[in-house]
């Protein structure tokens, strides 16, 4: 896109009180930002649904929003390797364009092609998540990445960060949607994670450079998360979690909503468990989601390739774990005790073995070797 066209777009989105819906109405009427910028008062007043206050803002914006700061922003974006994608651009994500209030402008850092991946799922949840939820988000996203699903989340602490890290560990792409400008990392503790995401996926935002975190921007960010994907998975969410806003927006946008079941009575799970009562699909592993979405279950790399990366010497941690499972299905706490492994080591090894197709996870947090009879939880 030519520079002068981008300048028109960036000036348009800065008009106070206009917003994505108003911009979409104006573009639907005039066809192009340049025509919007140069229209007369009678032309503005002829646009259906445009309030008089907006017309006043449109008439005055030429003086209030000069060109120079906009061109300076373009130069700064170029310096950090960021791209701009505008509504109607051939690279703009189709799913996002179809929502009620699509962002007129997206700022992208990383590979923008991931925004149009054929299979995209949002994995979201609480910032103050339980250790089990963090492990679930990481394990689920790792497996989804290996099934060639692009994982989308919000770069927040807790479940979001675990989801991004899981997808990166699985060798797949992940998209982080932020509520701040690309020159600001929020939270600051996720700077390293953001750099990793840019290398294997992308960061996107509708916020211009210099935009700092403000409460009202996060629900707006959430509509982009849900708008990009075909499905949203809520791993763990309290009753006031922002993840519930994402799930509500997803339903309004016609997306599928799923949730991971949590412990009864745990305040951290009340929101996600309520989603299940209201009809959300129940997810315990990546295959559940693939089946619900009718997506092929083809994992990158063969089982033999995955198994070849795992040491199974009898005196190794993996060997001790497999010997224990050779006695029959066991729960995680018993496995840790018998194999003399820490909980962290056990979780990591079990994930590797699951992805390699050697071990399967059964209801009730039981684990068994593949082709072992399922543990009867009713006994």
DONULUM-941939 format. One record per residue (C-alpha): residue in one letter; x, y, z; residue number from 0. Coordinates in steps of 0.5 Angstrom, whole numbers, plus 500, padded with zeros to 3 digits. Example, Ala and Ser with C-alpha at 12.3 -4.5 7.8 and 13.67 -1.06 7.14 Angstrom:
2
<rest:A; x:525; y:491; z:516; nr:0>;
<rest:S; x:527; y:498; z:514; nr:1>;
***
This chain:
379
<rest:X; x:500; y:500; z:500; nr:0>;
<rest:X; x:503; y:507; z:498; nr:1>;
<rest:X; x:505; y:512; z:504; nr:2>;
<rest:X; x:500; y:517; z:503; nr:3>;
<rest:X; x:494; y:512; z:503; nr:4>;
<rest:X; x:497; y:509; z:510; nr:5>;
<rest:X; x:497; y:516; z:512; nr:6>;
<rest:X; x:490; y:517; z:511; nr:7>;
<rest:X; x:488; y:511; z:514; nr:8>;
<rest:X; x:492; y:513; z:520; nr:9>;
<rest:X; x:489; y:520; z:521; nr:10>;
<rest:X; x:482; y:517; z:520; nr:11>;
<rest:X; x:483; y:512; z:526; nr:12>;
<rest:X; x:485; y:518; z:530; nr:13>;
<rest:X; x:478; y:522; z:530; nr:14>;
<rest:X; x:475; y:522; z:537; nr:15>;
<rest:X; x:469; y:518; z:538; nr:16>;
<rest:X; x:469; y:515; z:531; nr:17>;
<rest:X; x:471; y:508; z:533; nr:18>;
<rest:X; x:471; y:501; z:528; nr:19>;
<rest:X; x:464; y:501; z:527; nr:20>;
<rest:X; x:463; y:509; z:525; nr:21>;
<rest:X; x:469; y:508; z:520; nr:22>;
<rest:X; x:466; y:502; z:517; nr:23>;
<rest:X; x:460; y:506; z:516; nr:24>;
<rest:X; x:464; y:511; z:513; nr:25>;
<rest:X; x:468; y:506; z:508; nr:26>;
<rest:X; x:462; y:503; z:506; nr:27>;
<rest:X; x:459; y:510; z:504; nr:28>;
<rest:X; x:465; y:513; z:501; nr:29>;
<rest:X; x:469; y:507; z:499; nr:30>;
<rest:X; x:476; y:509; z:501; nr:31>;
<rest:X; x:480; y:513; z:507; nr:32>;
<rest:X; x:482; y:519; z:502; nr:33>;
<rest:X; x:475; y:520; z:500; nr:34>;
<rest:X; x:473; y:520; z:507; nr:35>;
<rest:X; x:478; y:525; z:509; nr:36>;
<rest:X; x:476; y:530; z:503; nr:37>;
<rest:X; x:469; y:529; z:504; nr:38>;
<rest:X; x:464; y:536; z:505; nr:39>;
<rest:X; x:460; y:537; z:511; nr:40>;
<rest:X; x:453; y:535; z:506; nr:41>;
<rest:X; x:457; y:529; z:504; nr:42>;
<rest:X; x:458; y:527; z:512; nr:43>;
<rest:X; x:451; y:528; z:514; nr:44>;
<rest:X; x:448; y:524; z:508; nr:45>;
<rest:X; x:452; y:518; z:511; nr:46>;
<rest:X; x:446; y:513; z:514; nr:47>;
<rest:X; x:448; y:512; z:522; nr:48>;
<rest:X; x:453; y:518; z:523; nr:49>;
<rest:X; x:451; y:522; z:529; nr:50>;
<rest:X; x:452; y:530; z:528; nr:51>;
<rest:X; x:457; y:530; z:534; nr:52>;
<rest:X; x:461; y:525; z:529; nr:53>;
<rest:X; x:460; y:530; z:523; nr:54>;
<rest:X; x:463; y:536; z:527; nr:55>;
<rest:X; x:469; y:531; z:529; nr:56>;
<rest:X; x:470; y:530; z:522; nr:57>;
<rest:X; x:470; y:537; z:520; nr:58>;
<rest:X; x:475; y:539; z:525; nr:59>;
<rest:X; x:480; y:533; z:525; nr:60>;
<rest:X; x:484; y:536; z:519; nr:61>;
<rest:X; x:487; y:541; z:524; nr:62>;
<rest:X; x:487; y:537; z:530; nr:63>;
<rest:X; x:491; y:531; z:527; nr:64>;
<rest:X; x:496; y:534; z:522; nr:65>;
<rest:X; x:500; y:529; z:518; nr:66>;
<rest:X; x:507; y:530; z:521; nr:67>;
<rest:X; x:506; y:526; z:527; nr:68>;
<rest:X; x:503; y:520; z:523; nr:69>;
<rest:X; x:509; y:520; z:518; nr:70>;
<rest:X; x:513; y:520; z:524; nr:71>;
<rest:X; x:509; y:514; z:527; nr:72>;
<rest:X; x:510; y:510; z:520; nr:73>;
<rest:X; x:518; y:511; z:520; nr:74>;
<rest:X; x:518; y:508; z:527; nr:75>;
<rest:X; x:514; y:502; z:525; nr:76>;
<rest:X; x:519; y:501; z:519; nr:77>;
<rest:X; x:525; y:502; z:524; nr:78>;
<rest:X; x:522; y:496; z:529; nr:79>;
<rest:X; x:520; y:492; z:523; nr:80>;
<rest:X; x:513; y:492; z:524; nr:81>;
<rest:X; x:507; y:492; z:518; nr:82>;
<rest:X; x:500; y:495; z:517; nr:83>;
<rest:X; x:495; y:491; z:515; nr:84>;
<rest:X; x:488; y:495; z:513; nr:85>;
<rest:X; x:481; y:493; z:513; nr:86>;
<rest:X; x:480; y:491; z:506; nr:87>;
<rest:X; x:487; y:489; z:504; nr:88>;
<rest:X; x:488; y:483; z:501; nr:89>;
<rest:X; x:492; y:481; z:507; nr:90>;
<rest:X; x:487; y:482; z:512; nr:91>;
<rest:X; x:484; y:476; z:516; nr:92>;
<rest:X; x:478; y:474; z:513; nr:93>;
<rest:X; x:475; y:471; z:519; nr:94>;
<rest:X; x:476; y:478; z:523; nr:95>;
<rest:X; x:473; y:482; z:517; nr:96>;
<rest:X; x:467; y:479; z:518; nr:97>;
<rest:X; x:466; y:481; z:526; nr:98>;
<rest:X; x:461; y:487; z:527; nr:99>;
<rest:X; x:467; y:492; z:529; nr:100>;
<rest:X; x:473; y:489; z:526; nr:101>;
<rest:X; x:479; y:494; z:527; nr:102>;
<rest:X; x:480; y:498; z:521; nr:103>;
<rest:X; x:488; y:498; z:522; nr:104>;
<rest:X; x:492; y:492; z:525; nr:105>;
<rest:X; x:500; y:493; z:527; nr:106>;
<rest:X; x:504; y:487; z:526; nr:107>;
<rest:X; x:510; y:485; z:528; nr:108>;
<rest:X; x:513; y:478; z:526; nr:109>;
<rest:X; x:510; y:474; z:520; nr:110>;
<rest:X; x:503; y:476; z:518; nr:111>;
<rest:X; x:502; y:470; z:514; nr:112>;
<rest:X; x:500; y:467; z:521; nr:113>;
<rest:X; x:494; y:471; z:521; nr:114>;
<rest:X; x:490; y:467; z:516; nr:115>;
<rest:X; x:492; y:460; z:518; nr:116>;
<rest:X; x:487; y:455; z:516; nr:117>;
<rest:X; x:486; y:453; z:523; nr:118>;
<rest:X; x:486; y:457; z:529; nr:119>;
<rest:X; x:484; y:456; z:536; nr:120>;
<rest:X; x:484; y:461; z:542; nr:121>;
<rest:X; x:487; y:458; z:549; nr:122>;
<rest:X; x:485; y:463; z:554; nr:123>;
<rest:X; x:484; y:463; z:562; nr:124>;
<rest:X; x:486; y:467; z:568; nr:125>;
<rest:X; x:492; y:471; z:570; nr:126>;
<rest:X; x:492; y:468; z:577; nr:127>;
<rest:X; x:491; y:461; z:574; nr:128>;
<rest:X; x:493; y:454; z:578; nr:129>;
<rest:X; x:499; y:450; z:577; nr:130>;
<rest:X; x:494; y:445; z:574; nr:131>;
<rest:X; x:491; y:450; z:569; nr:132>;
<rest:X; x:498; y:452; z:567; nr:133>;
<rest:X; x:500; y:445; z:565; nr:134>;
<rest:X; x:494; y:444; z:562; nr:135>;
<rest:X; x:494; y:450; z:557; nr:136>;
<rest:X; x:502; y:449; z:556; nr:137>;
<rest:X; x:500; y:441; z:554; nr:138>;
<rest:X; x:494; y:443; z:550; nr:139>;
<rest:X; x:497; y:448; z:546; nr:140>;
<rest:X; x:504; y:444; z:545; nr:141>;
<rest:X; x:499; y:438; z:542; nr:142>;
<rest:X; x:495; y:443; z:538; nr:143>;
<rest:X; x:501; y:446; z:535; nr:144>;
<rest:X; x:504; y:439; z:533; nr:145>;
<rest:X; x:497; y:438; z:530; nr:146>;
<rest:X; x:498; y:444; z:525; nr:147>;
<rest:X; x:493; y:449; z:529; nr:148>;
<rest:X; x:496; y:456; z:530; nr:149>;
<rest:X; x:495; y:458; z:538; nr:150>;
<rest:X; x:492; y:465; z:539; nr:151>;
<rest:X; x:492; y:468; z:546; nr:152>;
<rest:X; x:493; y:475; z:549; nr:153>;
<rest:X; x:500; y:475; z:552; nr:154>;
<rest:X; x:498; y:476; z:559; nr:155>;
<rest:X; x:501; y:473; z:565; nr:156>;
<rest:X; x:498; y:466; z:567; nr:157>;
<rest:X; x:494; y:461; z:562; nr:158>;
<rest:X; x:496; y:466; z:556; nr:159>;
<rest:X; x:503; y:466; z:557; nr:160>;
<rest:X; x:503; y:458; z:558; nr:161>;
<rest:X; x:499; y:457; z:552; nr:162>;
<rest:X; x:504; y:461; z:548; nr:163>;
<rest:X; x:510; y:457; z:551; nr:164>;
<rest:X; x:506; y:451; z:549; nr:165>;
<rest:X; x:505; y:452; z:542; nr:166>;
<rest:X; x:513; y:455; z:541; nr:167>;
<rest:X; x:515; y:448; z:545; nr:168>;
<rest:X; x:511; y:444; z:540; nr:169>;
<rest:X; x:514; y:447; z:534; nr:170>;
<rest:X; x:508; y:451; z:531; nr:171>;
<rest:X; x:506; y:458; z:530; nr:172>;
<rest:X; x:503; y:463; z:536; nr:173>;
<rest:X; x:499; y:469; z:535; nr:174>;
<rest:X; x:499; y:474; z:541; nr:175>;
<rest:X; x:494; y:480; z:541; nr:176>;
<rest:X; x:496; y:486; z:545; nr:177>;
<rest:X; x:492; y:492; z:548; nr:178>;
<rest:X; x:498; y:496; z:547; nr:179>;
<rest:X; x:503; y:499; z:542; nr:180>;
<rest:X; x:508; y:495; z:539; nr:181>;
<rest:X; x:513; y:499; z:542; nr:182>;
<rest:X; x:511; y:497; z:549; nr:183>;
<rest:X; x:511; y:490; z:552; nr:184>;
<rest:X; x:505; y:489; z:557; nr:185>;
<rest:X; x:507; y:485; z:562; nr:186>;
<rest:X; x:514; y:487; z:562; nr:187>;
<rest:X; x:516; y:481; z:564; nr:188>;
<rest:X; x:514; y:477; z:558; nr:189>;
<rest:X; x:519; y:481; z:554; nr:190>;
<rest:X; x:523; y:475; z:552; nr:191>;
<rest:X; x:517; y:471; z:551; nr:192>;
<rest:X; x:514; y:476; z:546; nr:193>;
<rest:X; x:521; y:476; z:542; nr:194>;
<rest:X; x:520; y:468; z:541; nr:195>;
<rest:X; x:513; y:469; z:539; nr:196>;
<rest:X; x:515; y:474; z:534; nr:197>;
<rest:X; x:521; y:469; z:531; nr:198>;
<rest:X; x:515; y:464; z:530; nr:199>;
<rest:X; x:509; y:467; z:530; nr:200>;
<rest:X; x:507; y:475; z:530; nr:201>;
<rest:X; x:505; y:480; z:535; nr:202>;
<rest:X; x:498; y:484; z:533; nr:203>;
<rest:X; x:495; y:490; z:536; nr:204>;
<rest:X; x:490; y:495; z:534; nr:205>;
<rest:X; x:493; y:500; z:538; nr:206>;
<rest:X; x:498; y:506; z:535; nr:207>;
<rest:X; x:505; y:506; z:538; nr:208>;
<rest:X; x:506; y:509; z:545; nr:209>;
<rest:X; x:499; y:506; z:547; nr:210>;
<rest:X; x:500; y:504; z:554; nr:211>;
<rest:X; x:495; y:499; z:558; nr:212>;
<rest:X; x:488; y:502; z:560; nr:213>;
<rest:X; x:483; y:498; z:563; nr:214>;
<rest:X; x:478; y:499; z:557; nr:215>;
<rest:X; x:483; y:497; z:552; nr:216>;
<rest:X; x:483; y:489; z:554; nr:217>;
<rest:X; x:476; y:487; z:552; nr:218>;
<rest:X; x:477; y:491; z:546; nr:219>;
<rest:X; x:483; y:486; z:545; nr:220>;
<rest:X; x:479; y:480; z:547; nr:221>;
<rest:X; x:474; y:481; z:541; nr:222>;
<rest:X; x:480; y:481; z:536; nr:223>;
<rest:X; x:483; y:474; z:539; nr:224>;
<rest:X; x:476; y:471; z:538; nr:225>;
<rest:X; x:475; y:474; z:532; nr:226>;
<rest:X; x:481; y:471; z:529; nr:227>;
<rest:X; x:479; y:464; z:531; nr:228>;
<rest:X; x:474; y:458; z:529; nr:229>;
<rest:X; x:474; y:456; z:537; nr:230>;
<rest:X; x:476; y:459; z:544; nr:231>;
<rest:X; x:478; y:454; z:549; nr:232>;
<rest:X; x:477; y:457; z:556; nr:233>;
<rest:X; x:482; y:453; z:561; nr:234>;
<rest:X; x:481; y:456; z:567; nr:235>;
<rest:X; x:477; y:462; z:569; nr:236>;
<rest:X; x:474; y:465; z:575; nr:237>;
<rest:X; x:467; y:469; z:575; nr:238>;
<rest:X; x:470; y:476; z:573; nr:239>;
<rest:X; x:475; y:473; z:569; nr:240>;
<rest:X; x:477; y:477; z:562; nr:241>;
<rest:X; x:477; y:470; z:559; nr:242>;
<rest:X; x:469; y:470; z:560; nr:243>;
<rest:X; x:469; y:476; z:556; nr:244>;
<rest:X; x:473; y:473; z:550; nr:245>;
<rest:X; x:468; y:467; z:550; nr:246>;
<rest:X; x:462; y:471; z:550; nr:247>;
<rest:X; x:464; y:475; z:544; nr:248>;
<rest:X; x:466; y:469; z:541; nr:249>;
<rest:X; x:459; y:466; z:541; nr:250>;
<rest:X; x:456; y:473; z:539; nr:251>;
<rest:X; x:461; y:472; z:533; nr:252>;
<rest:X; x:459; y:465; z:531; nr:253>;
<rest:X; x:465; y:462; z:534; nr:254>;
<rest:X; x:465; y:455; z:538; nr:255>;
<rest:X; x:467; y:455; z:545; nr:256>;
<rest:X; x:470; y:450; z:549; nr:257>;
<rest:X; x:472; y:449; z:557; nr:258>;
<rest:X; x:477; y:445; z:561; nr:259>;
<rest:X; x:473; y:442; z:567; nr:260>;
<rest:X; x:475; y:445; z:574; nr:261>;
<rest:X; x:475; y:442; z:581; nr:262>;
<rest:X; x:468; y:443; z:584; nr:263>;
<rest:X; x:468; y:449; z:589; nr:264>;
<rest:X; x:475; y:452; z:587; nr:265>;
<rest:X; x:474; y:459; z:585; nr:266>;
<rest:X; x:479; y:459; z:580; nr:267>;
<rest:X; x:474; y:455; z:576; nr:268>;
<rest:X; x:467; y:458; z:577; nr:269>;
<rest:X; x:467; y:461; z:571; nr:270>;
<rest:X; x:469; y:456; z:566; nr:271>;
<rest:X; x:465; y:451; z:570; nr:272>;
<rest:X; x:459; y:455; z:568; nr:273>;
<rest:X; x:461; y:455; z:561; nr:274>;
<rest:X; x:460; y:448; z:561; nr:275>;
<rest:X; x:453; y:448; z:565; nr:276>;
<rest:X; x:451; y:453; z:559; nr:277>;
<rest:X; x:453; y:448; z:554; nr:278>;
<rest:X; x:460; y:449; z:552; nr:279>;
<rest:X; x:464; y:443; z:549; nr:280>;
<rest:X; x:468; y:440; z:554; nr:281>;
<rest:X; x:476; y:439; z:553; nr:282>;
<rest:X; x:481; y:435; z:556; nr:283>;
<rest:X; x:486; y:434; z:551; nr:284>;
<rest:X; x:487; y:436; z:544; nr:285>;
<rest:X; x:484; y:431; z:540; nr:286>;
<rest:X; x:477; y:433; z:544; nr:287>;
<rest:X; x:478; y:439; z:540; nr:288>;
<rest:X; x:480; y:436; z:533; nr:289>;
<rest:X; x:474; y:431; z:534; nr:290>;
<rest:X; x:469; y:437; z:535; nr:291>;
<rest:X; x:472; y:441; z:530; nr:292>;
<rest:X; x:472; y:436; z:525; nr:293>;
<rest:X; x:479; y:437; z:523; nr:294>;
<rest:X; x:484; y:432; z:521; nr:295>;
<rest:X; x:488; y:429; z:527; nr:296>;
<rest:X; x:495; y:429; z:523; nr:297>;
<rest:X; x:501; y:431; z:528; nr:298>;
<rest:X; x:507; y:433; z:525; nr:299>;
<rest:X; x:513; y:428; z:525; nr:300>;
<rest:X; x:511; y:421; z:526; nr:301>;
<rest:X; x:511; y:417; z:533; nr:302>;
<rest:X; x:517; y:413; z:531; nr:303>;
<rest:X; x:521; y:420; z:530; nr:304>;
<rest:X; x:518; y:423; z:537; nr:305>;
<rest:X; x:520; y:416; z:540; nr:306>;
<rest:X; x:527; y:417; z:538; nr:307>;
<rest:X; x:528; y:423; z:542; nr:308>;
<rest:X; x:526; y:420; z:548; nr:309>;
<rest:X; x:532; y:416; z:552; nr:310>;
<rest:X; x:528; y:409; z:555; nr:311>;
<rest:X; x:534; y:406; z:559; nr:312>;
<rest:X; x:532; y:403; z:565; nr:313>;
<rest:X; x:536; y:407; z:570; nr:314>;
<rest:X; x:533; y:414; z:566; nr:315>;
<rest:X; x:528; y:418; z:569; nr:316>;
<rest:X; x:523; y:415; z:563; nr:317>;
<rest:X; x:525; y:408; z:564; nr:318>;
<rest:X; x:523; y:408; z:571; nr:319>;
<rest:X; x:517; y:411; z:569; nr:320>;
<rest:X; x:515; y:406; z:564; nr:321>;
<rest:X; x:517; y:401; z:569; nr:322>;
<rest:X; x:512; y:403; z:573; nr:323>;
<rest:X; x:507; y:404; z:568; nr:324>;
<rest:X; x:508; y:397; z:566; nr:325>;
<rest:X; x:505; y:395; z:572; nr:326>;
<rest:X; x:498; y:398; z:570; nr:327>;
<rest:X; x:495; y:405; z:570; nr:328>;
<rest:X; x:497; y:409; z:575; nr:329>;
<rest:X; x:495; y:416; z:578; nr:330>;
<rest:X; x:500; y:422; z:578; nr:331>;
<rest:X; x:502; y:422; z:585; nr:332>;
<rest:X; x:503; y:415; z:585; nr:333>;
<rest:X; x:507; y:415; z:579; nr:334>;
<rest:X; x:512; y:421; z:582; nr:335>;
<rest:X; x:512; y:417; z:589; nr:336>;
<rest:X; x:514; y:410; z:585; nr:337>;
<rest:X; x:519; y:413; z:580; nr:338>;
<rest:X; x:522; y:418; z:585; nr:339>;
<rest:X; x:521; y:424; z:580; nr:340>;
<rest:X; x:519; y:431; z:582; nr:341>;
<rest:X; x:512; y:433; z:580; nr:342>;
<rest:X; x:515; y:438; z:575; nr:343>;
<rest:X; x:520; y:433; z:572; nr:344>;
<rest:X; x:514; y:428; z:572; nr:345>;
<rest:X; x:509; y:433; z:568; nr:346>;
<rest:X; x:515; y:434; z:563; nr:347>;
<rest:X; x:516; y:427; z:561; nr:348>;
<rest:X; x:509; y:425; z:561; nr:349>;
<rest:X; x:508; y:430; z:556; nr:350>;
<rest:X; x:513; y:428; z:552; nr:351>;
<rest:X; x:511; y:421; z:552; nr:352>;
<rest:X; x:504; y:423; z:551; nr:353>;
<rest:X; x:506; y:426; z:544; nr:354>;
<rest:X; x:510; y:421; z:542; nr:355>;
<rest:X; x:504; y:416; z:543; nr:356>;
<rest:X; x:507; y:412; z:548; nr:357>;
<rest:X; x:503; y:414; z:554; nr:358>;
<rest:X; x:495; y:416; z:554; nr:359>;
<rest:X; x:492; y:420; z:559; nr:360>;
<rest:X; x:485; y:417; z:562; nr:361>;
<rest:X; x:480; y:420; z:566; nr:362>;
<rest:X; x:481; y:422; z:573; nr:363>;
<rest:X; x:488; y:424; z:572; nr:364>;
<rest:X; x:490; y:416; z:571; nr:365>;
<rest:X; x:496; y:415; z:566; nr:366>;
<rest:X; x:497; y:408; z:562; nr:367>;
<rest:X; x:501; y:405; z:557; nr:368>;
<rest:X; x:498; y:405; z:550; nr:369>;
<rest:X; x:494; y:399; z:549; nr:370>;
<rest:X; x:493; y:398; z:556; nr:371>;
<rest:X; x:486; y:397; z:558; nr:372>;
<rest:X; x:483; y:403; z:561; nr:373>;
<rest:X; x:482; y:404; z:568; nr:374>;
<rest:X; x:475; y:403; z:571; nr:375>;
<rest:X; x:474; y:409; z:575; nr:376>;
<rest:X; x:467; y:406; z:578; nr:377>;
<rest:X; x:471; y:401; z:582; nr:378>;
***
